[in-house]
Amino acid sequence: MLYIVSTPIGNLGDMSLRAIEILKSVDFVVSEDTRKTGFLLKHFDIHKPQISFREDNEKRTLPKLLGLLNAGKQIALVSDAGTPSVSDPGFTLVREVIAANIELTAIPGPTALITALVLSGLPVHSFTFRGFPPRKAGPRKRWLAVDTDSPHTLIFYESPYRLKAFLQDALEVYGDRAAAIANDLTKKFETMYRGTLQELVERFEIEKILGEYCVVIGGKSDPDENLSSET
């Protein structure tokens, strides 16, 4: 059995009792960053061997994991934070496990994109999650342009190093739409920035940029609202 185990995106209090129980019961924990997962396991007094499964080693690690599962071992897949296979290599393992007719299940829990969406104040009934944009401006603008006419709320992940460039490109591609930016979700200094894309571009010219960000942008058919500033 492969267990896909969601873990906290910041606040360790969000770890579910079922997730702890599963991690204590399996034979191996497959993690994106063994050091980060090691802190999590130690906090909950869980002592299990870890297997690293990252973008740069997934091809050579997949056969090993499938072999262990076929041998009857119980494996838990976790990511650095949130729900595994959302913007991380877990998808490839899930796909291969399904193809091999190996049993799997998911232990649901936190995910940054849903948390940011419900806090954004933007429509939640229909949305598109795009993940991390391309790093370079040209490919990023073309990638953004795919959703120019989409009526759905758009959700993106972005690093602190490219946040300003991403906001500027989004403003250029989509126009001045309502948007929101989430930072440090579930942590002590959780912050939501709300406004138009132009207002947020200007805000982050002076705002200190640290940590990972989730950007939520209104769809084309949404009302052109000027949302209130940071709360």
Secondary structure, 3 states (H helix, E strand, C coil): CEEEECECCCCHHHCCHHHHHHHHHCCEEEECCHHHHHHHHHHCCCCCCEEECCCCCHHHHHHHHHHHHHCCCCEEECCCCECCCCCCCHHHHHHHHHHCCCCEEEECCCCHHHHHHHHHCCCCCCEEEEECCCCCHHHHHHHHHCCCCCCCEEEEEECCCCHHHHHHHHHHHHCCCEEEEEECCCCCCCEEEEEEHHHHHHHHHHCCCCCCEEEEECCCCCCCCCCCCCC
